[in-house]
Every structure is written in structure tokens, then in C-alpha cells.
Amino acid sequence: MRILMIEDDRDLCGAVDIHLKSQGYTVDYAYDGEDGLHFARQNAYDLILLDRMLPGRSGVEVVSALRREGLSTPVLMITALDGIQDRVDGLDAGADDYLPKPFATEELLARIRALARRPRQVETTHLLRAGDLELDVELCALRGPAGPCPLSRREARLLELLLRNRGQTLTRELLLARIWGPDAPVEDGNLDNYIHFLRRRLKTAGSRSQIATVRGVGYRLEEPPC
């Protein structure tokens, strides 16, 4: 799970970072509302931890903007403002949950787990099937008509994203953000290399599914006709 924490208290970010990463989460940080909104708009995160009082834009403004733009990433608002009306305002703006400061790390982790269980339960299964393909996301194993084919962790994540959105064109920007992280120091050609690797894996597995190049836009997984 990739988490974005938008919080201007860097000491708190540092303290939380240790616990989140110990649970296997990948975490990025933004320290003001403007940067936080920029990162969140990349649609590269499974969960957003959002402080209410931020420089630039408030947490309420950030989550309101995301919901207006149609982004449904779960948002856990974390703030020292814990009055009833403060909670109502945050939830009405689009937050999914509200955690007042100071908080126990155990409660934060429990709320993260609870939010992670909510959306798209069918899609979060680790075993994906499409056409003549079967992908075990946890084991990084692809299976097709010709048998199994092992994948690297990054290959599996990239193929998972294509499978979950099969038939849809995913932009290069979205793929880079989801697989390498927003603003990660990665060369654009790395994506093309991994697409090349995946095409070879599909061929090895004997699949008739293809990864189509949409010139100037991105890539799309196309299933074979029935």
C-alpha cells in the first residue's frame, strides 16, 4: 500500500514514518496544502493521511478539491481540532475518517487497516484473472496457456495495474506515478523497458493478450477476442 501523508509537522512525520514502514507501507510526504494537493492529484496513492491545519491550503480545502475532481482515494483527516463541528466539517468535505491529535500509533494503524478494507473489495484480491491470464500479485507469478512465468516485483505491480484497467489507456504519467511514485527520479525510458519485459513474459506464458502502445499517451492491455 502506498500512503501520502500531508502534514507540516516534520517531527510527527518522522515518528509516524518508522511505524508505517515497519508495517510494509510505502510513504511519501508533503508539508503544505499546495504540494499535498499536487501529489494527491497524481492518483498514485491507496490512502491519504491529511492534517487539517496546513500552510497554503487547509486540509478541508485539499479534500474538497480532490472530491470535486472525482478522486476517491480514502482520506483520514488527522488534526488537533476535534470539536464536533470540526469533525462534521471534515467529513462533509469528503474525508472518510477523522483522528484527533494526539493519537496512539496503534489506533492510527488500525484506522488505516479499516480504510484499506473498505473500497473495491473484489478488486483488492491478490489473484487476478483476465482472458487467458492469471496473475498472483503476492507471489509475483504469471500463468498462461503455456504455463507459469515468474515476474519481478515491479513487473507484477505494472501488470496488475494494466489488468485492473484492461481495455483502458493508462497514461505514461499515471503509470510512472503508480509504479515508481510521484516525482521519483526515474528516467522516462524505464517504463518502456518494463513494458518490453512484460511483453516477453506474456509471450513466454503463451498468452494472446497484448500490451498496446497508444502513441503519445501511454499503454493499454488488450484481451484476445472470444
HUFEN-V212650 format. One record per pair of residues at least 4 apart in sequence whose C-alpha atoms are under 7 Angstrom apart, sorted by sequence separation. I is the first residue (numbers start at 0). J is the second residue. D is the distance in Angstrom with one decimal. If there is no record, write none. Layout:
i: <I/I>
j: <J/J>
d: <D/D>
This chain:
i: <8/9/10/11/12/13/15/16/17/18/19/20/31/32/33/34/35/36/37/53/56/57/58/59/60/61/62/63/64/65/66/81/82/83/84/85/86/87/88/89/90/103/104/105/106/107/108/109/110/111/112/113/116/119/128/129/135/136/142/143/150/151/152/153/154/155/156/157/158/159/160/161/169/170/171/172/173/174/175/176/179/188/189/190/191/192/193/194/195/196/197/198/199/200/201/202/213/19/20/29/52/53/56/65/66/80/81/89/90/128/135/142/150/169/175/176/201/212/213/6/29/51/52/90/127/128/134/135/141/142/212/51/127/134/140/141/211/212/50/51/126/127/133/134/140/141/210/211/49/126/133/140/141/210/211/125/126/132/133/139/140/210/211/86/125/132/139/209/210/125/131/139/198/209/131/139/208/209/208/175/208/139/207/76/81/75/80/136/74/75/76/77/78/79/32/74/75/76/77/78/79/157/2/31/32/33/73/74/75/76/77/78/156/1/2/3/4/5/6/7/31/32/33/77/136/0/1/2/3/4/5/6/7/31/32/0/1/2/3/4/5/6/32/36/49/51/5/32/46/47/48/49/50/51/45/46/47/48/49/50/51/66/46/47/48/49/50/32/48/63/5/59/62/63/62/62/59/154/3/73/2/1/2/3/4/5/6/154/1/2/3/4/5/6/0/1/2/3/4/5/171/7/170/171/6/170/169/170/168/169/168/169/168/148/167/166/165/166/148/165/166/148/165/147/146/161/162/145/161/144/145/143/144/142/143/144/143/132/131/130/130/41/43/43/41/43/41/38>
j: <12/13/14/15/16/17/19/20/21/22/23/24/35/36/37/38/39/40/41/57/60/61/62/63/64/65/66/67/68/69/70/85/86/87/88/89/90/91/92/93/94/107/108/109/110/111/112/113/114/115/116/117/120/123/132/133/139/140/146/147/154/155/156/157/158/159/160/161/162/163/164/165/173/174/175/176/177/178/179/180/183/192/193/194/195/196/197/198/199/200/201/202/203/204/205/206/217/24/25/34/57/58/61/70/71/85/86/94/95/133/140/147/155/174/180/181/206/217/218/12/35/57/58/96/133/134/140/141/147/148/218/58/134/141/147/148/218/219/58/59/134/135/141/142/148/149/218/219/58/135/142/149/150/219/220/135/136/142/143/149/150/220/221/97/136/143/150/220/221/137/143/151/210/221/144/152/221/222/222/190/223/155/223/94/99/94/99/155/94/95/96/97/98/99/53/95/96/97/98/99/100/178/24/53/54/55/95/96/97/98/99/100/178/24/25/26/27/28/29/30/54/55/56/100/159/24/25/26/27/28/29/30/31/55/56/25/26/27/28/29/30/31/57/61/74/76/31/58/72/73/74/75/76/77/72/73/74/75/76/77/78/93/74/75/76/77/78/61/77/92/35/89/92/93/93/94/92/193/44/114/44/44/45/46/47/48/49/197/45/46/47/48/49/50/45/46/47/48/49/50/216/53/216/217/53/217/217/218/217/218/218/219/219/200/219/219/219/220/203/220/221/204/221/204/204/219/220/204/220/204/205/204/205/204/205/206/206/206/206/222/223/173/176/177/176/180/181/181>
d: <6.4/6.1/6.3/6.1/5.8/6.8/6.2/6.0/6.1/6.6/6.8/5.0/6.0/6.0/6.3/6.2/6.0/6.0/7.0/5.0/6.0/6.3/6.2/6.0/6.1/6.3/6.2/6.2/6.3/6.5/5.4/6.0/6.3/6.2/6.0/6.3/6.1/5.9/6.1/6.7/4.6/6.5/6.2/6.1/6.1/6.2/6.2/6.2/6.2/6.1/6.4/6.8/6.8/6.4/5.7/6.6/5.7/6.9/5.5/6.4/5.8/6.1/6.3/6.2/6.1/5.9/6.3/6.4/6.0/6.1/6.3/5.6/6.5/6.3/6.1/6.1/6.0/6.0/5.4/4.3/6.1/6.4/6.4/6.2/6.2/6.3/6.1/6.2/6.5/6.3/6.2/6.3/6.2/6.2/6.3/5.9/5.2/5.6/6.4/5.8/5.3/6.4/6.5/5.4/6.6/6.2/6.3/5.8/6.3/4.5/5.2/4.2/5.8/6.7/6.6/4.4/5.4/6.2/5.5/7.0/5.1/5.7/6.1/6.9/5.6/6.4/5.9/6.4/5.6/6.0/4.8/4.0/5.1/4.6/6.9/5.0/5.6/6.6/5.7/6.2/5.8/6.5/5.9/6.4/6.0/6.0/6.6/5.1/6.1/4.6/5.1/4.7/6.9/5.6/6.1/5.8/6.2/5.9/6.5/6.3/5.8/4.5/6.8/6.6/5.0/5.0/5.2/5.8/6.1/6.0/5.8/6.5/6.8/5.3/6.6/6.1/5.7/6.7/4.6/7.0/5.4/5.4/5.6/6.3/5.5/6.1/6.8/6.2/5.0/5.9/6.2/6.1/6.7/5.5/5.6/5.3/4.8/4.8/4.8/5.1/4.7/6.5/6.9/5.5/5.9/5.8/6.0/6.8/5.7/6.1/5.7/5.4/6.8/6.0/6.1/5.8/6.3/5.9/6.4/4.3/5.0/5.2/6.0/6.7/7.0/5.3/4.7/4.8/5.0/5.0/4.8/5.1/5.9/6.0/4.3/6.2/5.8/6.4/5.8/6.4/5.7/6.7/6.0/5.9/6.8/6.6/6.7/6.7/5.9/6.3/6.0/6.1/5.8/6.5/6.1/5.1/4.8/5.0/4.7/4.8/5.4/6.4/6.0/6.2/6.0/5.7/5.4/6.5/6.8/5.1/5.5/5.9/6.4/6.1/5.9/6.6/6.1/6.6/6.4/6.8/5.6/5.2/6.0/6.5/5.8/6.1/6.4/6.6/5.5/5.0/4.8/4.5/4.9/5.2/6.0/6.9/5.7/6.2/6.0/6.1/6.4/6.3/5.3/4.7/7.0/4.2/5.5/6.6/6.4/5.5/5.5/6.2/4.5/6.7/5.7/6.1/6.6/5.7/6.9/5.0/5.5/5.9/6.4/6.1/5.6/6.8/6.8/4.9/5.8/6.3/4.6/4.6/5.2/6.0/5.6/6.2/5.5/6.6/6.1/5.9/6.8/6.8/5.5/4.5/6.6/6.8/6.8/6.6>
